[in-house]
Amino acid sequence: MLMWLIATLFCTNLQRPNIALHRPYTLQPAPNYCYCTDPDDRIQLTDGQYTQGYFWTQKSTVGWVNVSPVFIAVDLGRNAPIAGVSFNTAAGVAGVEFPAAIWVLVSLDGKRWHEVGELVSASNEQNGPPPAQGYAVHRFWTNRWKTHGRFVAFVAVPQGSFCFVDEIEVYEGDDEWLSQPLTYEVSDLRDFVQRKEVEQCALRRLKSDFETLRQVIEQASIAETTKEQLRHRLKELANTMPRTLKVDDPKSFRTVLPLNEWHAELFRLQAQLWRAKWLKPFTAFVAYSQYDPLPYLTENPLPKVPIQKAELILLRNEVRPIAINIVNVRERPVTVKVQVQGLPDSIVVEPHYVLWTDTKEGIPISAALPKGDRFTVHAGMVGQAWINVKPTRKTLKGDYEARVVLTTDAGDEVTIPLQLRVVPLSLPDRMSLHLGGWDYTDVEERYGVNPKNREAFIAHLRERFVDIPWASRFVLPSGKFDETGKMVEPPNTTAFDRWLSCWRGASRFYVFVNAGSSFEGSKVGTPEFERKVGEWIAFWWRHAQKQGLRKGQFGVLLVDEPHTPEGDELTIAWAKAIKKAAPDVVIWVDPTWLEPQKMNPQLPEVIDVLCPQRAIWLRNPKAHEEFYLGWKAKGKRLALYSCSGPSKLLDPYAYYRLQAWHCFAIGADEMFFWAFGDNGGNSCWNAYLDPRNCYTPLFLAPDSVTAAKHMEAIREGVQDYEILTMLKRIVEQRKRKEPKDHGIAEAEKLLTDGVQKVLSPIGVNELRWHVSKDRTVADRVKEQALRFLYANGVPLDMPAKR
């Protein structure tokens, strides 16, 4: 019977002619995936030829990367009856996923569109979903629609960074359908798909949370009568669950949780479950780790042994957070006020609070940190107070007894003791570990940075120790040259000077040159090329010196992420020309060779800073340590960078904070993250509309900059590095004076075994936030280092190494 049904469905589909065959279509935007893009992309989707071989490396495939949505509009040439459509694609490896949605619309004139349906869900219902794991080619199709039109639009919403298709089809229906009225009119396809995307993601959140809470209730250890009451309330919620979600303006929508009143009611049901577990109406306690994900939907949000006392040991000028989890078991939201009492004015306290937000991937996160000492914790949810504490240089050393007092508008009051120890040592204003993140603030608008948020963005970064700004090629214009390669007209320095003024006092200034195979009409390898590049870079180095920069403060990245012989050779040619004319200009390179031993051996010889990618290093640590530490021993400087995404799903502890520890372990003095300003082309407050991965470690919107745990973790990592560096210098000094001192031996062990204890549990998989791990190890090792400094009478304000 099953085989007969499958055969019947298949034959039914075959009986419907493909009226899109050889019909013209338009693509918006233009395909941009380099391995399959070719001029025939304009005909391949309706040529009747399906791809043979690995899907996205074949020219018969059409592909996009970092684009969303993708519009494909087919002109059938006539108003035709339509029974269905198909969209053939592939996914399952190399970070490629099947589309999140494919909306299909029809039009009579190509201007006014009418919604037909969503193909992914229709196909899954009719034919089953694609394989959940592994590489697979899959055709999404349906023949159960009844509509008509001359134009058929496929609006594909990628899930992740890639979208691929090699063939689309439109199946002819019955002629009597031509008289059927079409659905409501859509004049703007982009606005339509944004509304649909927000609605679909929001409804997914509601359905997922409902189902999760249902399972939690079923598995809960509570009385059966109570469980039955919860089931009854769940049934009532199921009957009122929204089937649609009205979105007035998709761009201003915020994914702050709960999303609406129905969603808030679901969490009130969770509060009822927690009351059945005899939880107090309001509970507050110190988080085990400030970077542990907060409980979301769970039978019991309390740890086995809640921590009731906050303890910090700090240097002067050091910023560290106290994270206090707040559980609201009441039937209604409560407004919480946070106060820190008992500290002198010389210790700065900056309160923040956590906002829950949803992600495009459907994973809720507790990362956003707006400023404020008053905030709302919804019924049945876990909130968090995040309090940054900073002893100023005027703070006296010693122990301080204080308290964190939390009160609510419901009459609750919780007092948490705070013990603060201030070490007689100041964190320097200029750190030993230099930090950058391709901010590209040399232009008025780039990625998520624009004139409305640019000033606040730079200030936010500088407060968190960013001291290596990055500029684009535009700050280093070429000037003009004669036929021999001599510069006859110097370039305009306005953009360069403006960029420096925005970052006055930064330690280093780097520019991404994006070098090509020629420069001002002269090919690489020719004498004219060498002379032009030499005169160009010599001019800029002289100008940089006039602006106050010194040796080591001005550098260039020539070719981004070289990982082929051609990329290495291009970098080498440019680097040689630059070094010949201006040897004090830093050549910085970020090679991404999976096996670094295959790199052109000349490359590390001609550059100054080697900056491998940390995730690649973690995949093959032995080979990377051998190669890069070998070059460090020969005098090359090391750095590390990371560029994974989406950023908000990466662990603030493992991915962001511990990169500084990795830098310390290998002797690197710079670290970078792609990219502080790259919000994926969309406000971080509405990830549902992200056209591609978001990489910024903060919450960046067109008109605002808000702190996030990920950027706070970067600041903590830089401070950790400084503390380890201070301890290392003290150990070296004491060893010279008292080589047999057992205390020094213990401190030395902390710098080796202790650092490895922090780093060894972290592999590539552990970089994801929702992978369980112990996030307290770095704090414990850091505190041991501070206690050693405190106990050994370290001189006050010992100067940091420049």
N, C-alpha and C positions, 0 to 999 in steps of 0.2 A: 504493500500500500504506500509506504514511504517513497520507494523508488518511483512508483507511478505518479505520486504527487510532484516529485522533483521534475520528472520528465514533462509532466503537464505544464508546470510553471515555465520550464525552459522553452518548450515548444510554443507556448503562448507568447513569450517574448520574441521568439524568432519570427512569428507571424506578423509582427509589427515592423514595417519598414523603417529604416534609419533615414529620416528625411534631412538630417544634418550632413550626410555624406557629401564631401567636396563643396560644401557651402562656405562662404567667407565668414570671417569673424574678426572681432577686435579684441586686443589684450590691453589691460591697464592695471598696473604699470607694465612697461616692457619687461620681458623675461631677463633675469640677470645672473642666473647660476651658470658659472663659466664653463663647466664641463659638458653641458648639453645645449647651451644657447647657440643658435646659428640662424642665418637668414630664413631658413625654411620653417622656423617656429610659426610663421604666419599662415601656414597651410597644413602643418602636421597633425593638428588636433582633429581634423575632419577628413583625413586622407584614407581612413579605413585600415591603416597599418599600425599594428600594436608593437611595442618595443620588445626586442629580443635581447636578452642579456641583462647585465646589472643596470637597473632602471635609470638612475640619474647620471650615469656616465655615457649614455647613448644619445646621439644627436636627434634621434626620433622622439625624445622626451623634451618637454618644455618645463622649465623650472625657475623658481624664485627663491631668494634667500633674504631674510630680514625684511619681508614685505607682508603687509596684511591690511585689508583683504585684497584678494586677487579677483579682478573682474574679467569674465569672458562672455562676450555677447555674440551670438550666432544669428546671422540673417538667413532665414529659411526661404526668402524670396516671395513669400505669399502668406496670407493668413491661413494657417494650417491647424487641423485638429491635433492635439498632443496627448498621448497616453502616458508618457514617461520620458525619462532621460537616464543617461549613464555617465560616469566619470571614472576613468581607469587610472589608478595611482599605485604607489608602493611606499613601504615604510618598514620600520622595525629594527634598523641598525644605524650607526653613525649619527645618532641624534635626530633622525628623521622619524616623524610621527604622522599618523593618518590625520586628515583634516578634522578640526573640531566641529565644523559645520560647512555645508554647501547649500546656500540658499538659491532657489530657482525662481525666477520671475519671467513673465511674458509681457510683450508689448505689441501693439499694432503699428506704432509709428517710431519706435526706438527712443522715445522721449518720456512718455508716460508709461510707467511699469505697474504690474499687478502681481502680487505674491501668489505663488503656486504651492510651495512647500519646502521643507528642509530635507535634502537628499540623504544625508548620512543616517538620520533617524529612520526615514522611510525605508531605506535599504536594509538597515539592521533588523527592522521589524519584519520585513518581507523575506529576506534572504539570509539573515544572520550576520553578526559582526565579523570584522576581519580578525585574524589571529592576534592574540594578546601579546605574544612574544615572538621574536625572531623575524628575519627578513621575509616579506611576503608582498606579492603583487595582488591588488584587490580592486574589484570593480564594484563601485557603489551604483546600484541601479534600481529602478522601480518602473512598473508599467500599470500602476493603479491610479493614476491621475486622469482627470477629465477636464481639459482646458483647451485653449487655442491661442494663437498669436503668430505674428510674422517673425518677431525677434524673441530669442530665448537667452536669458542672462544667467550664468553660473557665477555666484559670488562665494568664493572659497575663503574660509577663515582658517589659516594654518594653526596647528597645535605645536608650538615651538617655532623654530626659525625657518623651516623649509616647506615648500609646496611644490609638488610635482604632478604632472598629468601627461599622458601620451595620446589619449583619445577621448572624445566626448561624442555622445550620440543623443538623438532626439527621436522618439518613437511616435509614428503617426497613429492618430486615433480615428474615431468615427466622424463622418461628415456632419451628423446632427449636432455635434458638440459646438460647431461654429456659431450657433445662435445662443449659446449659454452666456449669461452675463459674467464679466470678470470681477475679481475682488476689488477692494478699495484701491485707489490710485496712489502710487508712489512716484514722486517727482524727483527725489534725490536718492540715488542708490546708496551712496556712502552713509547718509544719515539713516537710511533704512537699516543697513547692516549693523551700524553702531547700536541702534535701539535693540535690534534682535540679539546682538552679542551680549549687551548688558542684561537683557531679559533672560536669555538662556543661562548665562552664568549665575545670575541671582537665583533663578528657580532651581538650578542644580544645587546651589548651596542649601536652599530650604529643604529640598527632597533628601539630600545626603544627610543633613543634620537630623531630620525627622527619623530616617531609617537607623542612624547610629544610636540615637536616644532610645528608640524602640528596642534595639538589641541590648543596650545597657540596662534598661529596665527589666527585660526578660532574664538577664543573667544576674541581677542584683540579689544580694542576700538580705531580703526583707520579708516581712509577713505576707502570706498569699493574699490576704484581704486588702492590704495596702497596695500590692502589685496590681490587683484587679481594679482598684480605684484609678491607678495611674494608666492602666490600659484603657479604661473608659474615657479618661481625659484625652489620651492619645487619639482615640477614635473620633472624638469631637474635633480635635485639631485636624485630623485627616480630612474630615468633611468640609472644613473651611480653608484648606490649603489653597493658596492662590494658583490659578491655572495660567494666568497671565500677570504681567507686572507693568503697570503704566510708568513710562519713563518720559518725563517732560523734556529733559535735555540730557542726552547720554554723556556729553562731555563734562557736565557739572556733577554727575552722579558720583557718589563716594561709596567705596566698599567697606565702610566702617560697620562693624557688627555690634548688635543685631541689625539686619537690613531694613526691617519694617516691624510693625506692631505684631503681626503673626509670628515672626521670628522671635520677638521678645517674649511672646506667650509660650513658645516652645522652651525657652530657657527658664521661664517661671515654673514650668513643669519639672525641669531638672532641679530647681530649688525645692520643690515638693519632695522629690526623691531624696535630696540631701537631708531634708528635715526628718524623713523617715529613717535616716541613718543616725539621727540624734546629733546632728551638727548644730552648733550654736548659730543664732541669727546672723552674727557678724564675727568674723575671725580675721586676724592679721598676724603674720609671722614673717621672719626673715627667710628669703629664698636661699636654698642650698647654693645655687649658682645664679648670678644675675642673668646668665645666658641660657639657662634651661628653658625649653618651651613651656609656657603656662598650660595647666590642664584646661581642656575645652569641654568635651562631653565625656563624662566619667561618673562612675558610681560614687566615688569619694575623692574630692580634690585635695584632701589634706595629706601631707606626708606622715609616715608612721610616727616620727618624733619631730614635731615642728620646732624650729629654732626660735627662741624667744628673746635672744640678745644679739645685737649687732656689734661687731668688733672690726675695727680698722686700724692698721698701722701704716702711717703715711710719712713721706718726706714733706718738707715745706715745698710749696709750689706744685704739688702733685694733686691730680684730680682722680678720685675714685668714687664709684657709686655704692649706695646702699639700696638694695632691692627688697621691697616688702610686698609679699603677696597678700591679697585681700579677697576673702571669700564672702559673697553676699548670699545668704540663705533666706533672706526675707522674700515676701511675695511681691515687693516693689523695688524699683531702683533706689539707691541711696547716694546722696552727695557726700563725698569724703573730703575732709580738710586735713592737711598734713602740716605739722609744726615740728621743728627741731628746737628743743629747749636746753639751755645749760652750756652752750658753747660761746666763747668770746667772739667779739666782732672780727677779730683777726682770722677767724676760720669762716670761709665763705661757704654758704649752703645754697644750692640751686635745685629746687624741686621740679621734677617732671612727673608725668604719668603715662601709662601705656594705653594705647588704643589698639583694639583688635581690628584687623583688616583682612579681607579675603584676597586671594591671588587668582590669576587666570587659570592656574593649574588646579584650583579647587582645594588648596591647602591653607587653612586659616593660620595667620601668624600674629604674634604679639610683639611688634617691633617698633612702631612709631612712638616717639617720645615728645609730645608737645610740652612746652613749659607751663607750669601752673601748680599751685598748692591746693586747688579745689578741682574735683573731677567726679564723674558719675561712674558707679559700678552697677551694672544691671543685675536684676534678680537672676540667680542661678548661673552667674558668671564669676570668673576669677579675674580681678584687676590687679594692678601693680603700681605702687609708688616707687619712683626711681629718683633718688636724692644724690646729686653730685656734691661731694665734700672736698674742699680745697683749703688747706692751711696756707696762709700767705707767708712771705718771708719774715713778717713781724711776729709770727706765732712762736711762743715760747715752747721749748722742748718739754716732753713729759706726757703724763697721762691725763685725760680729760673724761669725766663722767658726765654724760648727757642723756637725753631721752628723745625718742620720736613719739609724738602723740598724734593719734588718729581719732578724729571725731566725725560723727555723721549727723545728718538732719533727722535721723530716727532716734537719736539719743544714745547711740553707741559711743564708747570711748575705750581705746586700747593704747596702753603705754608700753613701748619697747625700749629697754635700756640700750644705750649706745656707749661703748667704751672706745675711746680714740687715743692712740699713742702717736705722738709726733716725734720723729727721729731728728736729731740735731744735724741735719744735712738738707740742703736745698736742691731740688731738681732744677737743672739749668734752664734758661729760656731757650737756648739753642741745643737741640738734641744731637746725640751721637749718631742715631739712625735717621737718615734723611728720607723724607716721604713725599711721594708724588702720585698723581692719578690722572694724567692726560686731561686736565681741566679745560684746556683750550680757551682760556679767558682772554686771549689776544684779540678775539673778534667779538662783535656786539652780540651775536646769537649763534650758538652751536649746540647741538643736541638739546638738552633741557635748560640751557642757560640763555637768558635773554636780558634786555635792559631792565626789566621789572624785578628780576631776582638776582642779577649778577653781583651787585655789591654785597648783598647778604650772603650769597654763595661763597664769595672769596673770604669774607669775614668768618664764616662757619668753618671753612677749611683751615684757615690760619690759627684759629683757636684750638684746633686739633692737630697741630704740629706739621701741617703740610708746608714744606719749605722748598720744594722743587716744582715750580709751575712749568707747565708744558704749553708751547705755542705751536701753531701750524706754520706751514711754509710761507704764509702771507707776510710774516714779520721780517723775512729775509729776501726781499725782492732782488732781482739780478743786476739791475743797471743795464747799460748798453756797452757793446764791444765792437771793435773794428774787425776786419777780416782776418787779422793775425791773432785775435784773441785778447787784445789789450782793452782794458776798461777805459772807455772814453767819456762815459757819463755815469756818475755814482748813483746808487739806488736811493730811494726816499727812505728816511729813517723814522718817519713819524709813527708808524705802527709799532716798531720795535721799542721806541722810547715810551710810548703810551703803555705798552705791556709791562715794561720794567717798573714804571711808576705805580702800577696796580699792585706790584709785589715787592715794593721797596723793602730791603732787608732780608729777602729770601737767600738761602744758602747757595743754590745752584739754579741755573736757567737752561732748560733743554728745549730744543726745537725739532719737530718731526719734519724732515726735509722731503721725504717721499721721493727719493732719487730715482730717476729713470735712466734709460739707455743713452741719453744725450743731455747736453746742457747748452741752452741758447744756440741750438742748431749744430752743435759739434758732438759727434759720437764719442762714446766712451772709448778710451784707448788712443785717441788721436792727440797730437801735441796741442792742437787748439783747445780741446776739451780740458786738458791738464792746466793750460794757462788761464782759461776762463774761470774754472773752478778755483784755482789758486788766487787769482785777483779778487774774485767774489768773496771768498772766505777770509782773506787777509783784510779786506775792507771792513767786514763785519767784526772781526776780532779787534781791530784798532778802535772801531766805534764802541764796542762793548767795554773796552778798557777806559775810554773817555767817560763812560757812564759809571765807572767805579768797579767793574767786574775784574777779577783777578784770575790767575791760572787755576783751572779746575772748576770755575764757576759757570762756564759757558760751554754747552755741549750740543751735539746733534745726533739724532737717530736717522740713518740714511735709508735703509730698507727695512720695512716692518716684518718681524718674525721670519728671517731667512731660514729656510729648511730644505733648500735644493741647491745643487751646484751652481745654478744660474744666479740665485739670490746671493750666495756667498761671493761669487766673482764680482757682481755688481757692487756689493758693499766694499770689497777690497779695492776696486778701482777708484771709487770715490774717496775712500779713507786715505789711500796713498797720496792722492792729489791734495787733499786737505792738510795732511800732516806735513807735506813738503813745504806748503806755504804758511801754515799756522800751526806749529806743533803743539801749542798750548791749548788748542781747542779740543775738548773731550769728544772722543768718538764712542758712542754708547750703542750697544747692539743687544737685541732680544731674540737670540736664536731659538728655534723650536724643533731642533733635531731630536727625534725620539731616541736615537742612538748618537750621542754627541761626538763619538769617535769618528763618525762619518763626515763631520764638518771639514771643510777645507782648512788645512792646518795653517794657512796664511791668515785666516780671518782673526783668530785670537791674537796673532802677532801684531796686527796693524791697528787694533782698537785698544781702548782704555778700560771700558767697563763691560763685563759680560753679565747679562741679566737673563738667565733662563726662567722658564715658566715653572712655578712650583708644582702644579698638578702633574706636569710631565715628569718632573724630578721624582715625585712620589711613586710614579708608576715604575720607575727604573732607578731606584736610589743608588745602588752600588755603582753603576756605570757613570751616573752624573757626579757623584762624589769624587770618584777617581779622576774624571776629566776636569771638572771645574776647580777642584781644590789643587790639582796639579798646576793649572794655569795661575791660580792665586799665589802659589809658591814661587812662580816666575815673575811676580810683580803686578799681575792684573787685578783690578778691583772687581769684586763680586756684588751683585744685587739679585733680588728676586722680584718677580711680578706674578700676578694672578689675573685671569680674565674669564672666569666661569660665570654662568648665569642660569636662571634668573637670580639676581643678587639676594633677594629677600628670602629665598629658600636655602641659602647657604648659611652655615653655622657661624654666628658672630665670633664664637670662641675658636673653633678649629680652623676655619677658613681665614678669618680676618685677624684675630688677636695673635694666634700662634705663628703667623707668618713672620712676625718680628722675632720670635724665639728661634725659628728656623734660620733667619738671617744671623742671629748671634752664634748659632751652632756652627755655621760655615764661614763666619768672619765677613759677612756682607755688611756694607755700611749704607745701603740704599734699599728701599722697597717701594713697590708700586702696585696699584690696582686699576684695572680697566673697569669703569672710568667714572670719576666722581660726578661728571655732568651728564652721563648717558642714561637718561630715564626711559629709553626705548621709544622716544618720540611721543611720550604721553605722560600725563600727571601720575605720580606714584600713588595718588589717592584713589585712582580708578584703574586698577590693573586689568580689569575686564577688557579694556580697549587697547591693551598693549599690542602694537603691530609686530613687535619682535621682543626679544629678551631685554629686560631692564637690568642695568648693571650698577647703577648708582647705589652706594651704601647708605644713603640718607633718603628722606622723603622730599622729593623735588617736584614742585608744581610750577606752572607758568608765573605765578605771582608770590611764591612763598618757598621758604627753606625750613624744614623741620628735622630735628635730630632723630636718629634711629639707632637702635642697639648695635647695628653693624659698624657704623662710623665711630660710635663710642668704644667699641672693641678695638678698632684700629688705634685710637688714642691710648688705650690701656696697653696695647702691645708695644708701642713706642716707649712708654714709661717703663715697662718691664725690661726692655732692652737696656735702657739707661741704668736701671738699678743693677742689672747683671754686669754692665760695663764698670760701674763704680766698684762693685765687689771685686771684679777681676783686677782692677788697678790696685786696690788695697792689698789683695793677696800677693800680687807681684812685689809690691813695696815691702810687705812684712817678710816675705820669703827671703829677700835679700838681706834683711837685718837679722831675722830669727828663723833660719831654714828648718829647725827641728820643732817648731811650734805646732802642737797637735791641733789647736784651734784653727790654724791656717790650713792644715791638711783637710779638715772637715769642710771648710769653706771652699777649698779647691775642688773637693769632691762634689759639692753642690753645683759648681759651674760645669761639671762634666756629666756625672750620673744624674744629677737633679734635672738638668736641661733635657737629657735623653728620656727621663721618666715622663716629662711633659710631652715630648714629641713622639715617642715610639708608638703610642696607641693610635696615632693618626695616620691613616692611609687615604687614598683617593675617596673611598666610599664615605669615610667619616667627615668629609668636608660638608656634607649635607646636614642641614639643621635637625631634621627629624630622625636622624640616626642616633640611637641612644649611646651615650658616653659619659664619662666622669669629667665634668667641666670645672672641677675645683682644684685640679692638680697644679695648674699654673699659679693660682693664688697661694697655695700652700708653699710652693718652692719660692715664690717671690717674697712671702712673709718671712721665711727662714733667712733669706738673704738680708732683709731689713733688720731682723732681730740680731743678726751677727754684726751689722754696721752699728746698731744701737748699743750693743753690749761692749763693743771694742773701742768706744770713744773716738769715732771718726771725726776728724777736724770739721768744724762748721764751714759750710759753703765751699767745700773743696771744688776747685774749678773743673769743669767738664773738658774732656778732650775735644778739641776743635777739628 
